[in-house]
């Protein structure tokens, strides 16, 4: 029985169980990580940060805690504007709609600026120059020395994460190639190790992270950006106050040379 069915069948028949569930959900919110089914009402003392914690080293979950570069940004930014941070976990595809529906105040989840996204939401000043990189097996690195051009007119099996910038880029740019789409980046990395794919195309920070943690598996990045992208934080259009605060926060980090330190701490090779 699914959790949803369980709640429907028993919650309203068992008052004590209902109370217990409310207590547990409240505890989750107070810990700083909101379950996807829990909505946090707008509150001037709280910064509701939308995250999809499956993109290390930018934002991910470890031992039940949300960590990564974006998590550190969020905590510092909340302190900067005098609010308390609350992480709201969302599926990647739901981030922008949640922002538009006022379920969150800001997206801090490794989102890159695109024309399509700018049509719907506003972005802070970029904090990171990024793009799409290739992750390959060390022994086959010479085959990919020209970066994205190595994939054209080839028999390589290309792995991407479905619905990401890299997935759309490969689909639109390179015709007639063999592709394998994954729901999670970690699954694509495992497929590369097992030789189920020949190359994994994904955002540069994550590719650098996976190369570092898979050194023993002899995975390496190809340092030729296939695209040039800029990571920033998504904010509702019309929320000029929060947008100005975010940009001022970034300027302070830069002036104190804290921004580059944070990036180097979390993202190897960059």
Backbone torsions as a table, in degrees:
resi	resn	phi	psi	omega
1	UNK	NA	133.6	179.9
2	UNK	-72.9	160.9	178.5
3	UNK	-60.5	-37.5	-179.6
4	UNK	-63.6	-44.9	179.1
5	UNK	-65.3	-37.6	179.5
6	UNK	-60.0	-45.6	-179.4
7	UNK	-63.5	-42.7	-179.8
8	UNK	-61.5	-40.9	-172.5
9	UNK	-78.2	-37.4	-168.0
10	UNK	-114.4	-25.4	-170.8
11	UNK	-58.4	-45.5	-174.4
12	UNK	-80.2	-7.7	178.8
13	UNK	-99.0	-13.8	-174.3
14	UNK	-129.6	88.9	-176.0
15	UNK	-54.9	-41.7	-178.5
16	UNK	-63.7	-41.0	179.0
17	UNK	-65.1	-40.0	178.8
18	UNK	-60.2	-43.8	-179.9
19	UNK	-63.3	-40.1	179.5
20	UNK	-63.4	-42.4	180.0
21	UNK	-63.6	-41.4	178.0
22	UNK	-61.3	-41.3	179.3
23	UNK	-61.8	-44.9	-178.5
24	UNK	-65.1	-41.7	179.8
25	UNK	-65.4	-39.0	177.7
26	UNK	-63.1	-39.5	179.2
27	UNK	-63.2	-38.6	178.8
28	UNK	-62.5	-42.7	-179.3
29	UNK	-64.6	-43.4	-177.5
30	UNK	-67.5	-23.3	178.6
31	UNK	-75.6	-10.6	178.0
32	UNK	101.2	-2.4	179.3
33	UNK	-125.7	112.8	-177.1
34	UNK	-92.8	129.9	174.7
35	UNK	-59.2	156.6	-174.8
36	UNK	-62.6	-25.6	-176.6
37	UNK	-86.4	-7.5	-176.3
38	UNK	-100.4	129.5	177.3
39	UNK	-103.7	137.9	176.8
40	UNK	-104.8	121.2	-178.3
41	UNK	-65.9	150.3	176.6
42	UNK	-54.1	134.9	-177.3
43	UNK	-149.5	122.3	-178.1
44	UNK	-62.5	-15.1	179.7
45	UNK	-94.8	-3.8	-176.4
46	UNK	-121.9	137.4	172.9
47	UNK	-104.3	107.9	-178.8
48	UNK	-87.5	111.9	-173.6
49	UNK	-106.5	117.0	177.9
50	UNK	-79.4	127.6	-179.7
51	UNK	-137.5	148.4	169.4
52	UNK	-118.2	92.8	-167.1
53	UNK	-79.1	59.4	178.9
54	UNK	-137.7	27.8	-176.8
55	UNK	-131.4	68.6	178.1
56	UNK	-66.4	144.5	6.2
57	UNK	-94.5	8.3	-177.5
58	UNK	-73.7	-50.0	-179.5
59	UNK	-155.9	122.2	-179.7
60	UNK	-160.9	170.4	-177.3
61	UNK	-107.7	134.5	178.1
62	UNK	-143.7	122.5	-178.1
63	UNK	53.7	39.0	176.1
64	UNK	80.4	4.3	-179.7
65	UNK	-116.1	145.8	175.6
66	UNK	-85.1	121.2	-178.5
67	UNK	-134.6	176.5	178.9
68	UNK	121.7	175.7	-179.0
69	UNK	-58.3	-46.2	-178.9
70	UNK	-64.9	-36.2	178.4
71	UNK	-64.0	-40.7	177.9
72	UNK	-65.9	-41.8	175.1
73	UNK	-57.2	-47.7	-175.6
74	UNK	-60.5	-43.7	-179.0
75	UNK	-65.7	-43.2	179.2
76	UNK	-67.2	-39.2	-179.3
77	UNK	-67.1	-41.6	178.7
78	UNK	-60.7	-43.3	177.1
79	UNK	-63.0	-39.9	-178.4
80	UNK	-59.8	-37.8	-177.7
81	UNK	-101.7	8.4	175.0
82	UNK	73.4	33.4	177.6
83	UNK	-121.1	170.7	175.3
84	UNK	-104.3	130.2	-176.1
85	UNK	-80.0	139.1	172.4
86	UNK	-132.1	118.2	177.9
87	UNK	-82.1	131.9	177.6
88	UNK	-115.9	110.5	-178.2
89	UNK	-77.7	127.9	-178.4
90	UNK	-138.1	152.3	168.5
91	UNK	-65.2	147.4	-176.6
92	UNK	-54.6	-43.2	-176.3
93	UNK	-67.4	-14.8	-177.3
94	UNK	-98.6	-3.8	-173.3
95	UNK	-59.3	-53.8	-174.9
96	UNK	-65.2	-41.8	179.8
97	UNK	-64.4	-37.9	177.8
98	UNK	-63.1	-37.5	177.3
99	UNK	-66.1	-45.9	179.9
100	UNK	-63.3	-33.0	-179.6
101	UNK	-85.0	6.0	178.9
102	UNK	62.4	31.7	173.4
103	UNK	-85.5	-21.8	176.6
104	UNK	-137.4	164.3	-179.6
105	UNK	-99.6	-28.0	-173.2
106	UNK	-156.6	145.9	173.9
107	UNK	-101.0	118.2	177.2
108	UNK	-128.0	77.4	-169.4
109	UNK	-146.0	36.9	178.3
110	UNK	70.0	30.5	-177.4
111	UNK	-83.0	133.6	176.7
112	UNK	-95.8	153.8	-179.6
113	UNK	-79.4	126.2	173.8
114	UNK	-132.8	161.0	179.4
115	UNK	-60.7	-41.6	-178.7
116	UNK	-63.1	-40.8	-179.5
117	UNK	-72.1	-37.8	179.2
118	UNK	-65.6	-22.7	176.8
119	UNK	-66.8	-29.1	-175.6
120	UNK	-99.6	-37.3	-174.0
121	UNK	-134.9	168.4	175.1
122	UNK	-95.7	157.8	177.5
123	UNK	-125.2	146.7	171.8
124	UNK	-70.1	175.3	170.6
125	UNK	-61.2	147.0	-179.7
126	UNK	-64.4	146.1	174.6
127	UNK	-109.3	-10.8	-176.0
128	UNK	-153.6	130.1	171.4
129	UNK	-84.0	126.2	-174.6
130	UNK	-137.3	-157.4	-179.1
131	UNK	155.6	-171.6	-178.4
132	UNK	-96.4	130.1	176.5
133	UNK	-119.1	164.5	177.3
134	UNK	-105.2	136.4	172.3
135	UNK	-112.0	126.7	-175.7
136	UNK	-136.8	171.1	174.2
137	UNK	-80.0	139.9	-174.9
138	UNK	-53.2	-43.9	-177.1
139	UNK	-62.9	-22.0	-177.2
140	UNK	-107.1	10.5	-178.1
141	UNK	-54.5	-41.7	-179.2
142	UNK	-58.8	-27.1	-179.2
143	UNK	-70.0	-17.2	-175.3
144	UNK	-118.9	24.1	-174.4
145	UNK	-63.1	-23.9	-179.6
146	UNK	-96.2	15.1	175.9
147	UNK	66.3	-131.6	-174.8
148	UNK	-60.8	-29.2	-179.3
149	UNK	-66.5	-20.9	178.2
150	UNK	-68.1	-18.7	-175.9
151	UNK	-89.4	-14.8	-177.6
152	UNK	-78.9	138.1	179.6
153	UNK	53.8	42.9	-179.0
154	UNK	-127.1	170.0	177.2
155	UNK	-103.0	14.2	180.0
156	UNK	-65.4	143.3	172.3
157	UNK	-93.4	118.2	-173.7
158	UNK	-100.5	128.2	177.7
159	UNK	-100.1	136.6	175.8
160	UNK	-139.9	164.2	172.9
161	UNK	-95.6	124.1	-173.3
162	UNK	-55.4	130.2	174.6
163	UNK	84.5	0.1	-179.4
164	UNK	-87.2	172.0	178.4
165	UNK	-58.5	-41.9	179.7
166	UNK	-63.7	-39.9	179.1
167	UNK	-62.4	-46.4	179.9
168	UNK	-66.6	-37.9	-179.5
169	UNK	-63.5	-48.2	-179.5
170	UNK	-64.7	-42.5	-178.5
171	UNK	-61.4	-40.9	-176.4
172	UNK	-84.4	-26.5	-171.2
173	UNK	-95.7	-38.3	-173.7
174	UNK	-114.6	115.9	-177.7
175	UNK	-90.6	147.4	171.4
176	UNK	70.2	21.6	179.5
177	UNK	-97.9	159.9	177.3
178	UNK	-86.5	126.0	-178.4
179	UNK	-126.1	149.4	174.7
180	UNK	-131.5	120.9	-175.9
181	UNK	-97.6	139.2	-179.7
182	UNK	-122.1	153.0	176.2
183	UNK	-80.9	-32.1	-177.1
184	UNK	-126.7	144.5	179.6
185	UNK	-64.5	-35.9	-179.4
186	UNK	-62.6	-33.4	178.1
187	UNK	-68.3	-36.9	178.3
188	UNK	-66.1	-39.3	178.8
189	UNK	-63.8	-42.7	178.2
190	UNK	-63.8	-37.5	177.4
191	UNK	-64.3	-35.9	177.2
192	UNK	-66.6	-42.7	178.5
193	UNK	-62.4	-39.2	-178.6
194	UNK	-82.9	1.8	178.9
195	UNK	65.7	29.5	174.6
196	UNK	-83.3	-21.8	171.9
197	UNK	-132.4	164.7	-178.5
198	UNK	-100.8	-23.9	-176.6
199	UNK	-155.3	146.9	177.4
200	UNK	-118.2	124.0	-179.6
201	UNK	-106.7	122.8	-175.2
202	UNK	-159.3	177.2	-179.0
203	UNK	-61.5	141.3	-174.8
204	UNK	-53.4	-46.8	-178.4
205	UNK	-60.1	-40.0	-178.9
206	UNK	-72.0	-37.1	177.6
207	UNK	-62.6	-43.1	178.3
208	UNK	-62.5	-39.8	178.3
209	UNK	-62.9	-48.7	-177.6
210	UNK	-66.2	-31.9	176.0
211	UNK	-65.7	-41.4	-178.1
212	UNK	-67.0	-45.4	-176.3
213	UNK	-80.3	-11.1	178.4
214	UNK	-113.6	31.7	178.7
215	UNK	-59.1	-40.2	179.7
216	UNK	-67.6	-23.9	176.6
217	UNK	-88.4	2.0	175.2
218	UNK	58.9	51.7	172.4
219	UNK	-105.2	139.3	-178.0
220	UNK	-136.8	150.7	175.6
221	UNK	-88.6	153.4	171.4
222	UNK	-101.2	112.6	-171.6
223	UNK	-84.1	56.9	171.9
224	UNK	-130.1	107.2	-176.8
225	UNK	-63.8	126.1	176.3
226	UNK	-76.2	-29.3	177.4
227	UNK	-139.7	163.0	173.0
228	UNK	-113.9	119.5	-177.5
229	UNK	-133.0	162.7	179.8
230	UNK	-130.7	127.7	178.8
231	UNK	-86.7	139.1	-179.6
232	UNK	-153.6	-179.5	-178.7
233	UNK	-106.5	134.7	-178.6
234	UNK	-86.3	132.7	-178.3
235	UNK	-136.6	146.5	179.1
236	UNK	-60.7	138.1	172.6
237	UNK	-63.2	136.6	-177.2
238	UNK	99.4	-18.6	177.2
239	UNK	-89.8	67.5	-174.9
240	UNK	-64.2	-33.8	-178.5
241	UNK	-62.3	-49.8	-178.6
242	UNK	-66.7	-38.1	178.6
243	UNK	-62.0	-45.1	179.0
244	UNK	-64.7	-38.0	178.7
245	UNK	-65.7	-40.9	179.6
246	UNK	-63.3	-43.1	180.0
247	UNK	-67.7	-38.2	176.9
248	UNK	-65.4	-39.2	177.5
249	UNK	-60.9	-44.8	179.0
250	UNK	-63.5	-40.6	178.5
251	UNK	-62.4	-39.4	178.0
252	UNK	-64.7	-42.1	178.2
253	UNK	-61.0	-41.4	179.8
254	UNK	-66.2	-45.4	-177.3
255	UNK	-64.2	-29.1	178.9
256	UNK	-91.8	3.3	-177.9
257	UNK	59.4	24.1	179.8
258	UNK	-84.0	-30.0	-177.7
259	UNK	-61.3	-50.3	-178.7
260	UNK	-66.2	-34.3	177.8
261	UNK	-62.6	-44.5	-179.7
262	UNK	-63.8	-42.2	-179.9
263	UNK	-63.1	-45.0	-179.4
264	UNK	-65.1	-33.5	-179.5
265	UNK	-64.6	-39.8	-173.4
266	UNK	-96.1	-27.1	-173.6
267	UNK	-118.6	103.7	178.0
268	UNK	-67.3	151.3	177.0
269	UNK	78.4	-17.1	-173.8
270	UNK	-101.4	NA	NA
